Structures are given as C-alpha cells and as structure tokens.
Amino acid sequence: MVSVDVSSGGRPVGEGSGVVIDDHHIVTNAHVVGDATDSDVSVTLSDNTVKPVTIAGRDPITDLAVLTVKDAKLTPIRIATSATVRTGQPVMAVGNPLGLEGTVTTGIVSALNRPVAASEQGAGPSVATVTNAIQTSAPINPGNSGGALVNGCGELIGINSSIATLGPGSGSIGIGFAIPSDQVSMVAQQLIRDGRARHSQLGISVADGIAARGTQQVRSAVVVSVVADSPAQRAGVKAGDHILSIDGAATTSALSLVGHVRGLPVGKQVNLLVVRDGKELTLSATLASD
C-alpha cells in the first residue's frame, strides 16, 4: 500500500491511496489523480520514502489509473480473482483515510454486482463511470479511494472507489464500493501496455424494464435501440427485447447490463438471455471495442 499525494503549484490539492501490483506499478483511482501531470503526483511508501511517479495511464470510464515508480523495486500485493468472492465473507479495507496512513477497517462483503454510477469531472466533458461493484460494510472515508479491499488471506479482491452517503460531509455509513480485482487487472494491464484501456460494448441503448417471464414479472434491461452492424444486431437483438442475463449473470437494470459488459474483455463471446413477445431466447454476441 502507498499514499498518493496530488499538488498544484506546489500546494496540496488531493490525496488518496494506491496498491502496488508489480515491481514498478501502482494502481489507484482515476479520480484521485484527476487531470494532474506527472510532476504533480507523488507517492509515500510504507517506509515513509517519498517517490516521484509518472502516470502510465488513466481511465475515467472505469475510474482506474496506473502510476509508475522507476527508481525503486516495490513489493506487490497478491491478487485473488474476484470471481470467487462471496456475500458474507470477511474483508478488510486498507488505505489512507483523511491522511491517516495505513488505516485498516474490517467488515463483510455486503453484496456483489452492485451497479454503481458516478460522473468523473475533468478538464473535458464529464465521463460516466459505471461499475458492477463489490459492496462492503468495511468503513471507507475520503482518502481511502484507490486503496485495497482484501480477503482474509490479505489478497486483493477490489480497489475501493466510492461510498454511499447521507449528504455532503456525512462520511461512511457502512456502504462502500470496490472495483472487482478481475476488472482492475484487465484495465491495469492495458494502461501499462498502451496508456489507455479499451471497453467492451454491445451496440445498444437500454433502459430499466420489467419483463413477463411465464406467470412472473422480472426486472430487466430493455433494449431501446440497436446500432447498425453492431455485435447486438449481428446476434439478432431487437428493440423491445428484455435482456435478463449475460453469461448467466442477472441484468436487473440498464446500469447492471452496462456494468457487466464493461467488466468483460473485448472480443469475448457472451450469451444473452432475452425475452421477446413472452418467449425466452438465448442469443450469442461477440463484444466489440468502444
């Protein structure tokens, strides 16, 4: 774990946390770094050594950024797959809340695949961040952003990114959200290699829906429109279709579907469970890049 400090004109303007993922790279949240330049960002290591960094890349769409430390060999965290995380398991949040370095709080995984939407503001237009997050009861406060959510073995299962609050200044109310480690690894590798990340898309616009499934009414992502020659059109998706799941994972809202798609790699073939005119269909689509 490291502390991330951001300055402007020599004056501190922000702080957060970061996680060492290999000998020279640290992952944090894009909103921690913001629009800062390399000279505006530094990290403090566990031995209190302050190191300059370069920004390997930042991706506001997933709220992730990678920093490079060239003049030190770092000790990386062990990374577990988030696919095996289960609701109710104990977790710890580690970070730099309110400047208190190395703070550890404990809780449980409260929910999985929780759709979370935020808007990242920068010098350009705002960018919508949608994540199917790990929800945790471990207290998370300002400064924890970019820090680690770890399992009982101390392995990374998520990057803490946001909290639900009762209003400005309310602090933690026991509802925090972390970006799953599988998505973190996928995006971080691209940022290190290319300086940017590619995001999967189906080529549809969707809204919250309710589908008739036999005698039941179930929540869904209803297709509003389909882009010509998109993965969705080639798969046979039509406007008015209700998408109930993608590769077996329930899509109970428009945000849920967007979060699932963005968490998958470009080029992956997925199965969509669709209700059309009261009948269930399984359609196969290959995700394309945005």
C-alpha positions as CSV (number, residue, x, y, z in Angstrom):
1,M,0.0,0.0,0.0
2,V,1.1,3.6,-0.7
3,S,-0.3,7.0,-0.1
4,V,-0.9,9.1,-3.2
5,D,-0.4,12.9,-2.9
6,V,-1.5,15.4,-5.6
7,S,-0.4,19.0,-5.7
8,S,-0.9,22.1,-7.9
9,G,1.6,24.9,-8.0
10,G,3.4,23.3,-5.0
11,R,0.2,23.2,-2.9
12,P,-1.5,20.0,-1.8
13,V,-4.9,19.6,-3.6
14,G,-5.8,16.0,-3.0
15,E,-4.8,12.7,-1.5
16,G,-5.7,9.1,-1.8
17,S,-4.4,5.5,-1.7
18,G,-2.7,3.1,-4.1
19,V,-1.9,-0.5,-4.3
20,V,1.4,-2.0,-5.6
21,I,0.6,-4.5,-8.4
22,D,4.1,-5.3,-9.7
23,D,7.7,-4.3,-9.2
24,H,7.2,-0.8,-10.6
25,H,3.5,-0.1,-10.9
26,I,0.7,1.2,-8.5
27,V,-3.0,1.2,-9.2
28,T,-5.3,3.9,-7.8
29,N,-8.5,5.6,-8.8
30,A,-8.6,7.9,-11.8
31,H,-10.5,10.5,-9.7
32,V,-7.6,10.6,-7.2
33,V,-5.1,11.6,-10.0
34,G,-7.7,13.7,-11.9
35,D,-6.0,15.9,-14.6
36,A,-2.7,16.1,-12.7
37,T,0.6,16.0,-14.6
38,D,3.5,13.7,-13.6
39,S,5.2,16.4,-11.6
40,D,2.0,17.0,-9.6
41,V,1.8,13.4,-8.2
42,S,4.0,11.6,-5.7
43,V,3.6,8.5,-3.5
44,T,4.7,7.7,0.0
45,L,5.8,4.1,0.5
46,S,5.4,2.1,3.7
47,D,8.9,3.1,4.9
48,N,7.9,6.8,4.6
49,T,10.0,7.2,1.5
50,V,8.5,9.8,-1.0
51,K,8.9,8.8,-4.6
52,P,8.1,10.7,-7.8
53,V,5.9,8.9,-10.4
54,T,4.9,9.0,-14.0
55,I,1.3,8.4,-14.9
56,A,1.2,5.3,-17.1
57,G,-2.4,5.8,-18.0
58,R,-5.8,6.8,-16.6
59,D,-9.2,5.5,-17.5
60,P,-12.1,7.6,-16.1
61,I,-14.7,5.2,-17.5
62,T,-13.6,2.5,-15.0
63,D,-12.1,5.1,-12.5
64,L,-8.7,3.4,-12.6
65,A,-5.2,4.8,-13.1
66,V,-1.7,3.3,-13.0
67,L,1.4,5.1,-11.7
68,T,5.0,4.1,-12.4
69,V,7.8,4.3,-9.9
70,K,11.1,3.9,-11.8
71,D,13.8,4.3,-9.2
72,A,12.6,1.6,-6.7
73,K,11.6,-2.0,-6.7
74,L,8.3,-2.4,-5.0
75,T,6.7,-5.3,-3.2
76,P,3.4,-6.2,-4.9
77,I,0.2,-7.4,-3.2
78,R,-1.1,-10.9,-4.0
79,I,-4.2,-10.6,-6.2
80,A,-7.1,-13.0,-5.9
81,T,-9.8,-13.5,-8.5
82,S,-12.9,-11.6,-7.7
83,A,-14.9,-14.4,-9.3
84,T,-14.7,-16.4,-6.1
85,V,-15.8,-13.6,-3.7
86,R,-19.0,-14.5,-1.9
87,T,-21.5,-12.4,0.0
88,G,-20.9,-12.5,3.8
89,Q,-17.2,-13.2,3.7
90,P,-15.0,-11.1,5.9
91,V,-12.9,-8.3,4.3
92,M,-10.5,-5.5,5.2
93,A,-10.2,-2.1,3.7
94,V,-6.7,-0.7,3.8
95,G,-5.8,2.9,2.9
96,N,-5.2,6.5,3.8
97,P,-8.5,7.9,5.0
98,L,-8.3,11.6,6.0
99,G,-4.5,11.4,5.7
100,L,-4.2,8.6,8.3
101,E,-1.8,6.3,6.5
102,G,-2.0,2.5,6.8
103,T,-5.5,2.5,8.3
104,V,-7.3,-0.9,8.4
105,T,-11.0,-1.3,8.8
106,T,-13.0,-4.5,8.8
107,G,-16.4,-5.7,7.5
108,I,-18.0,-8.1,5.2
109,V,-18.9,-8.4,1.6
110,S,-22.5,-7.0,1.7
111,A,-23.4,-7.6,-1.9
112,L,-21.9,-8.5,-5.3
113,N,-22.5,-7.0,-8.8
114,R,-24.0,-3.8,-7.2
115,P,-24.4,-1.3,-10.1
116,V,-22.8,2.0,-9.1
117,A,-22.8,5.1,-11.3
118,A,-20.7,8.2,-10.9
119,S,-19.6,11.1,-13.0
120,E,-15.9,11.9,-13.3
121,Q,-15.2,15.6,-13.8
122,G,-12.1,16.8,-15.5
123,A,-10.8,19.4,-17.9
124,G,-13.1,18.0,-20.6
125,P,-16.6,16.7,-20.6
126,S,-17.7,14.6,-17.7
127,V,-17.4,10.8,-18.1
128,A,-19.9,8.3,-16.8
129,T,-18.3,5.7,-14.6
130,V,-20.5,2.5,-14.3
131,T,-19.2,-0.4,-12.2
132,N,-20.8,-3.6,-11.0
133,A,-19.1,-3.2,-7.7
134,I,-18.4,-5.2,-4.6
135,Q,-20.4,-3.7,-1.8
136,T,-18.8,-3.8,1.6
137,S,-19.6,-2.8,5.2
138,A,-15.9,-2.0,6.0
139,P,-15.8,1.7,6.8
140,I,-14.4,3.8,3.8
141,N,-13.8,7.5,4.0
142,P,-12.2,10.2,1.9
143,G,-8.6,9.3,1.3
144,N,-9.5,5.5,1.0
145,S,-10.1,5.9,-2.7
146,G,-7.6,3.7,-4.6
147,G,-6.9,1.6,-1.6
148,A,-7.2,-2.2,-1.2
149,L,-10.1,-4.3,-0.3
150,V,-8.6,-7.6,0.7
151,N,-9.9,-11.0,1.8
152,G,-8.9,-12.9,5.0
153,C,-5.6,-14.0,3.4
154,G,-4.6,-10.4,2.7
155,E,-5.2,-10.9,-1.1
156,L,-6.6,-8.1,-3.2
157,I,-10.2,-8.6,-4.3
158,G,-11.0,-5.0,-5.1
159,I,-10.0,-1.3,-5.3
160,N,-12.0,0.9,-3.0
161,S,-13.6,3.7,-5.1
162,S,-16.7,5.2,-3.6
163,I,-19.2,5.3,-0.8
164,A,-22.9,6.0,-0.3
165,T,-23.6,9.0,2.0
166,L,-26.5,10.8,3.6
167,G,-25.2,14.1,2.2
168,P,-22.1,16.3,1.9
169,G,-19.7,15.7,4.8
170,S,-21.6,12.7,6.3
171,G,-18.7,10.3,5.9
172,S,-19.0,6.5,6.0
173,I,-22.4,4.9,6.7
174,G,-21.2,1.4,6.2
175,I,-21.9,1.2,2.4
176,G,-18.8,1.3,0.4
177,F,-18.0,0.1,-3.1
178,A,-14.9,-1.5,-4.7
179,I,-14.0,-2.3,-8.3
180,P,-13.5,-6.1,-8.6
181,S,-9.9,-7.3,-8.9
182,D,-10.6,-9.1,-12.2
183,Q,-11.6,-5.8,-13.8
184,V,-8.7,-4.0,-12.1
185,S,-6.2,-6.4,-13.5
186,M,-7.7,-6.3,-17.0
187,V,-7.7,-2.5,-17.2
188,A,-4.3,-2.0,-15.4
189,Q,-2.5,-4.3,-17.9
190,Q,-3.8,-2.2,-20.8
191,L,-2.9,1.1,-19.2
192,I,0.7,-0.2,-18.6
193,R,1.0,-1.6,-22.1
194,D,-0.9,1.0,-24.1
195,G,-1.5,4.0,-21.9
196,R,-5.3,3.6,-22.5
197,A,-8.0,1.0,-22.0
198,R,-10.5,-0.5,-24.4
199,H,-14.0,-1.1,-23.3
200,S,-16.5,-3.7,-24.4
201,Q,-19.8,-2.8,-25.9
202,L,-22.8,-4.5,-27.5
203,G,-24.0,-1.5,-29.6
204,I,-27.4,-0.9,-27.9
205,S,-29.1,1.6,-25.7
206,V,-31.1,0.3,-22.8
207,A,-33.5,1.3,-20.1
208,D,-34.8,-0.2,-16.9
209,G,-37.6,-2.7,-17.8
210,I,-39.9,-5.3,-16.4
211,A,-40.4,-8.5,-18.5
212,A,-43.2,-11.1,-18.4
213,R,-41.5,-14.4,-17.7
214,G,-44.2,-17.0,-17.7
215,T,-46.5,-16.0,-14.9
216,Q,-43.9,-13.8,-13.2
217,Q,-42.8,-10.2,-13.7
218,V,-39.0,-9.8,-13.5
219,R,-36.7,-6.8,-13.7
220,S,-34.6,-6.5,-16.9
221,A,-32.6,-4.2,-19.2
222,V,-35.0,-3.4,-22.1
223,V,-33.4,-2.6,-25.4
224,V,-34.4,0.9,-26.7
225,S,-32.4,0.9,-29.9
226,V,-29.8,-1.2,-31.7
227,V,-26.8,0.3,-33.6
228,A,-26.5,-0.9,-37.2
229,D,-23.8,-3.6,-37.8
230,S,-23.1,-3.8,-34.0
231,P,-22.5,-7.0,-32.1
232,A,-26.1,-6.9,-30.8
233,Q,-27.6,-6.5,-34.3
234,R,-25.4,-9.4,-35.6
235,A,-26.6,-11.5,-32.7
236,G,-30.3,-10.8,-33.6
237,V,-31.1,-8.4,-30.7
238,K,-34.1,-6.2,-31.5
239,A,-35.6,-3.1,-29.9
240,G,-38.1,-4.1,-27.3
241,D,-36.1,-7.2,-26.2
242,H,-35.7,-7.6,-22.5
243,I,-32.3,-8.8,-21.5
244,L,-32.5,-10.9,-18.3
245,S,-28.8,-12.1,-18.1
246,I,-25.4,-12.1,-19.7
247,D,-23.5,-15.3,-19.3
248,G,-25.8,-16.3,-16.5
249,A,-25.3,-13.1,-14.5
250,A,-28.7,-11.3,-13.9
251,T,-29.1,-7.9,-15.6
252,T,-31.9,-6.4,-13.5
253,S,-31.4,-2.8,-14.8
254,A,-29.8,-0.8,-17.5
255,L,-26.9,0.1,-15.3
256,S,-26.4,-3.6,-14.4
257,L,-26.1,-4.6,-18.0
258,V,-23.6,-1.8,-18.7
259,G,-21.6,-2.7,-15.7
260,H,-21.4,-6.4,-16.7
261,V,-20.4,-5.6,-20.3
262,R,-17.7,-3.1,-19.2
263,G,-16.2,-5.7,-16.9
264,L,-15.7,-8.2,-19.7
265,P,-12.8,-8.2,-22.3
266,V,-13.2,-7.0,-25.9
267,G,-13.7,-10.0,-28.2
268,K,-15.4,-12.2,-25.6
269,Q,-18.4,-14.2,-26.8
270,V,-21.3,-13.9,-24.5
271,N,-24.8,-15.5,-24.2
272,L,-27.7,-13.1,-23.7
273,L,-30.9,-14.5,-22.2
274,V,-33.7,-12.5,-23.8
275,V,-37.4,-12.3,-23.5
276,R,-39.2,-11.3,-26.7
277,D,-43.0,-11.4,-27.0
278,G,-43.2,-13.6,-23.9
279,K,-40.7,-16.2,-25.2
280,E,-37.2,-16.8,-24.0
281,L,-34.3,-16.8,-26.4
282,T,-30.6,-17.3,-26.0
283,L,-28.5,-15.1,-28.3
284,S,-24.8,-15.2,-28.8
285,A,-22.8,-12.0,-29.3
286,T,-19.1,-11.1,-29.6
287,L,-18.2,-7.9,-27.7
288,A,-16.6,-5.2,-29.7
289,S,-14.5,-2.2,-28.6
290,D,-16.0,1.2,-28.0
